[in-house]
Amino acid sequence: MTADAQLRRRHAATHRAAYRLFASGSPGGTVVELDGGVQAAITPALPERSLFNAVLYSERDALLAALDDLDRRYERAGVRAWTVWTHPGDAATAEALQAAGHAFDGEPMLMAAPLDEVDLEPRTGLTLGEPDDWPALARCNDAAYGLAPGTFVTALGAIRDPAAHAYVALDRGEPVAACGTVVHDGDAGVLFVATVPAARRRGLASGLMRHALREACAAGARTTSLEASAQGEPVYARMGYRSLGRLGMWERRKA
């Protein structure tokens, strides 16, 4: 197995762990495990947010065979929008999902690296908030992405997992940048990187990530992975992450 293939495999496992984490942090949230490596996170507290109602898979045929069952499960939970993450280069699954009524909803870049190749040098000017303040991380994400206050808190506010950590940078006592990590089998998955508009271009998020990844190293992590937005890709590339192909997000939304 090549080094990049190993990084993709580690990311896939961490991605699953992250969705189990999301479900644990939301009222009524659950994770369903089906044959063929199909995993569905169901978050009824956020019925319109497909990011938190998502399906991952190992085997394409198992996923496609399970689509009707998954749709019924989400409908029974009152969820009106859910998505399937497709693997880099898996055009056949994307085409099958489109034929089944799913709509293209994004293609984040899978980025990963050995931690000894990532720039983790500390930066000055970073004021850290309280450790593992998931509500503060949530408020920062709501503000950064223009969501209704309380959206991310509903999904993340109850997380209490020793493998997961929230980090927040403060300005005048208010959270202005945030990121989370979940360490799974030696991989530090980076989650929910966000900076409020007024604090952007100051290096706060990347400085916060460096701090978080140094702590992940101390906890035994040896690689790191994330799903990057177009805005985040160049930032992560400068830190030492490498691009490993675009993931797909294929959403099914009820009228």
C-alpha positions as CSV (number, residue, x, y, z in Angstrom):
1,M,0.0,0.0,0.0
2,T,1.4,3.4,-1.0
3,A,1.9,6.2,1.6
4,D,-1.0,8.1,0.1
5,A,-3.3,5.1,0.1
6,Q,-2.5,4.6,3.8
7,L,-3.4,8.2,4.5
8,R,-6.7,7.8,2.7
9,R,-7.5,4.6,4.7
10,R,-6.7,6.4,8.0
11,H,-8.9,9.3,7.0
12,A,-11.8,7.0,6.2
13,A,-11.6,5.4,9.6
14,T,-11.3,8.8,11.3
15,H,-14.2,10.2,9.3
16,R,-16.4,7.4,10.7
17,A,-15.2,8.1,14.2
18,A,-16.1,11.8,13.8
19,Y,-19.6,11.0,12.7
20,R,-20.1,8.7,15.7
21,L,-18.9,11.7,17.8
22,F,-21.4,14.0,16.2
23,A,-24.3,11.7,16.9
24,S,-23.2,11.4,20.6
25,G,-23.2,15.2,20.9
26,S,-26.8,15.8,19.8
27,P,-30.1,15.1,21.5
28,G,-31.6,11.9,20.0
29,G,-28.6,11.3,17.7
30,T,-27.7,7.8,16.7
31,V,-25.5,5.9,14.3
32,V,-26.7,2.9,12.3
33,E,-24.2,0.3,11.1
34,L,-25.4,-1.8,8.1
35,D,-23.8,-4.6,6.1
36,G,-20.9,-3.7,3.7
37,G,-19.5,-1.0,5.8
38,V,-22.5,1.4,5.5
39,Q,-22.7,3.8,8.4
40,A,-25.4,6.4,8.8
41,A,-25.4,9.2,11.3
42,I,-28.9,10.3,12.2
43,T,-29.3,13.7,13.9
44,P,-33.1,14.4,14.3
45,A,-32.4,17.7,16.2
46,L,-31.1,19.2,12.9
47,P,-33.5,17.7,10.3
48,E,-32.6,20.2,7.6
49,R,-28.8,19.9,8.0
50,S,-27.5,17.1,5.8
51,L,-23.9,17.7,7.1
52,F,-24.9,16.0,10.4
53,N,-27.1,13.4,8.7
54,A,-24.6,11.6,6.6
55,V,-23.8,8.2,5.2
56,L,-20.4,6.7,4.7
57,Y,-19.7,3.4,3.0
58,S,-17.0,0.8,2.2
59,E,-18.7,-1.2,-0.5
60,R,-20.6,0.5,-3.3
61,D,-23.0,-2.3,-3.9
62,A,-24.0,-2.4,-0.2
63,L,-24.6,1.3,-0.2
64,L,-26.8,1.3,-3.3
65,A,-28.7,-1.7,-1.9
66,A,-29.3,0.2,1.3
67,L,-30.6,3.5,-0.1
68,D,-34.3,2.8,0.3
69,D,-33.8,1.5,3.8
70,L,-31.7,4.6,4.7
71,D,-34.3,6.9,3.3
72,R,-37.0,5.2,5.4
73,R,-34.8,5.5,8.5
74,Y,-34.2,9.2,8.0
75,E,-37.9,9.8,7.3
76,R,-39.0,8.0,10.5
77,A,-36.5,10.2,12.4
78,G,-38.0,13.3,10.9
79,V,-34.9,14.2,8.9
80,R,-35.6,16.0,5.7
81,A,-32.1,16.2,4.3
82,W,-29.3,13.7,4.3
83,T,-26.1,13.2,2.3
84,V,-23.8,10.5,1.1
85,W,-20.0,11.1,1.1
86,T,-18.4,9.5,-2.0
87,H,-14.8,8.5,-2.2
88,P,-12.3,10.3,-4.4
89,G,-12.6,9.1,-8.0
90,D,-15.7,7.1,-7.4
91,A,-17.7,8.4,-10.3
92,A,-19.8,5.3,-10.6
93,T,-21.3,5.7,-7.1
94,A,-21.9,9.4,-7.8
95,E,-23.7,8.6,-11.0
96,A,-25.9,6.0,-9.2
97,L,-26.7,8.4,-6.4
98,Q,-27.7,11.1,-8.9
99,A,-30.0,8.5,-10.7
100,A,-31.5,7.7,-7.3
101,G,-32.5,11.3,-6.7
102,H,-29.5,12.7,-4.8
103,A,-28.2,16.1,-5.8
104,F,-24.5,17.2,-5.9
105,D,-23.8,19.3,-2.8
106,G,-20.1,19.8,-2.8
107,E,-16.6,18.3,-3.3
108,P,-14.3,19.1,-0.4
109,M,-10.6,18.1,-0.9
110,L,-9.3,15.2,1.2
111,M,-6.0,16.4,2.6
112,A,-3.7,14.5,4.9
113,A,-0.1,14.2,6.0
114,P,2.3,12.6,8.4
115,L,2.5,14.9,11.4
116,D,6.3,15.2,11.1
117,E,5.7,16.8,7.7
118,V,3.3,19.5,9.0
119,D,4.5,22.9,10.2
120,L,3.6,22.9,13.9
121,E,5.7,25.7,15.1
122,P,3.8,27.9,17.5
123,R,2.7,31.4,16.5
124,T,2.5,34.4,18.7
125,G,-0.6,36.5,19.4
126,L,-2.9,33.6,20.1
127,T,-5.2,33.8,23.2
128,L,-6.7,30.5,23.9
129,G,-10.2,30.0,25.4
130,E,-11.1,27.3,27.9
131,P,-10.2,23.8,26.8
132,D,-12.9,21.6,25.2
133,D,-15.4,24.4,25.2
134,W,-17.6,22.8,22.4
135,P,-20.4,25.4,22.8
136,A,-17.9,28.2,22.1
137,L,-16.6,26.3,19.1
138,A,-20.2,25.9,18.0
139,R,-20.9,29.6,18.4
140,C,-17.9,30.5,16.4
141,N,-18.9,28.2,13.5
142,D,-22.4,29.6,13.5
143,A,-21.0,33.1,13.2
144,A,-18.4,32.2,10.6
145,Y,-20.9,30.5,8.3
146,G,-23.9,32.8,8.8
147,L,-26.1,30.2,10.5
148,A,-28.8,30.8,13.0
149,P,-27.4,31.1,16.5
150,G,-27.6,27.7,18.2
151,T,-27.3,25.6,15.0
152,F,-23.9,24.0,15.8
153,V,-24.6,24.0,19.5
154,T,-27.5,21.6,18.9
155,A,-25.1,19.2,17.1
156,L,-22.0,19.5,19.2
157,G,-22.9,21.0,22.6
158,A,-23.1,17.7,24.5
159,I,-19.8,16.1,23.2
160,R,-17.9,14.5,26.1
161,D,-15.5,12.1,24.4
162,P,-11.8,11.9,25.6
163,A,-10.6,11.4,22.1
164,A,-12.2,14.7,20.9
165,H,-11.1,18.2,21.7
166,A,-12.3,21.7,21.0
167,Y,-10.0,24.7,20.7
168,V,-11.0,28.4,20.5
169,A,-9.1,31.6,20.0
170,L,-10.4,34.7,21.8
171,D,-10.4,38.3,21.0
172,R,-11.5,40.6,23.8
173,G,-13.0,37.5,25.5
174,E,-15.1,36.4,22.5
175,P,-14.5,33.3,20.4
176,V,-13.3,34.4,16.9
177,A,-11.6,31.2,15.6
178,A,-12.1,27.6,16.4
179,C,-11.1,24.0,15.4
180,G,-11.8,20.6,16.8
181,T,-9.8,17.3,16.7
182,V,-10.7,13.7,17.0
183,V,-7.8,11.2,17.4
184,H,-8.6,7.8,16.1
185,D,-6.0,5.0,15.6
186,G,-3.1,7.4,15.4
187,D,-4.8,9.9,13.1
188,A,-5.8,13.4,14.2
189,G,-8.8,14.4,12.2
190,V,-9.3,18.1,12.1
191,L,-12.9,19.4,12.3
192,F,-14.9,22.6,12.2
193,V,-12.1,25.0,11.4
194,A,-13.7,28.5,11.4
195,T,-12.9,32.2,11.8
196,V,-15.5,34.9,12.1
197,P,-15.4,37.4,9.2
198,A,-14.0,40.3,11.3
199,A,-11.0,38.2,12.4
200,R,-9.9,36.6,9.1
201,R,-6.5,36.9,7.5
202,R,-4.7,37.1,10.9
203,G,-3.6,33.4,11.0
204,L,-5.7,32.6,14.0
205,A,-7.2,29.4,12.6
206,S,-3.9,28.0,11.4
207,G,-2.2,29.0,14.6
208,L,-5.0,27.2,16.6
209,M,-4.6,24.1,14.4
210,R,-0.9,24.0,15.1
211,H,-1.6,24.1,18.8
212,A,-4.2,21.4,18.5
213,L,-2.0,19.1,16.5
214,R,0.9,19.5,18.9
215,E,-1.4,18.2,21.6
216,A,-2.6,15.4,19.3
217,C,1.1,14.4,18.8
218,A,1.6,14.3,22.5
219,A,-1.5,12.0,22.7
220,G,0.1,9.6,20.2
221,A,-1.2,10.8,16.8
222,R,1.2,10.3,13.9
223,T,-0.9,11.5,10.9
224,T,-3.5,14.1,10.4
225,S,-6.4,14.4,7.9
226,L,-9.3,16.7,7.1
227,E,-11.9,17.7,4.5
228,A,-10.9,21.1,3.1
229,S,-13.1,23.8,1.6
230,A,-11.8,25.7,-1.4
231,Q,-11.0,28.6,1.0
232,G,-9.1,26.3,3.3
233,E,-7.1,24.3,0.8
234,P,-4.2,26.8,0.3
235,V,-3.9,27.4,4.0
236,Y,-3.6,23.7,4.8
237,A,-1.2,23.1,1.8
238,R,1.1,25.8,3.3
239,M,1.1,23.9,6.6
240,G,2.2,20.7,4.8
241,Y,-1.0,18.8,4.1
242,R,-1.2,17.2,0.7
243,S,-4.2,16.8,-1.5
244,L,-5.5,13.2,-2.0
245,G,-8.5,13.7,-4.2
246,R,-11.9,15.3,-4.0
247,L,-14.7,13.7,-1.9
248,G,-18.2,14.1,-3.1
249,M,-21.3,15.1,-1.1
250,W,-24.6,13.9,-2.6
251,E,-27.7,15.2,-0.8
252,R,-31.2,13.9,-0.7
253,R,-33.7,16.5,0.4
254,K,-37.4,16.3,0.9
255,A,-39.6,19.1,-0.4
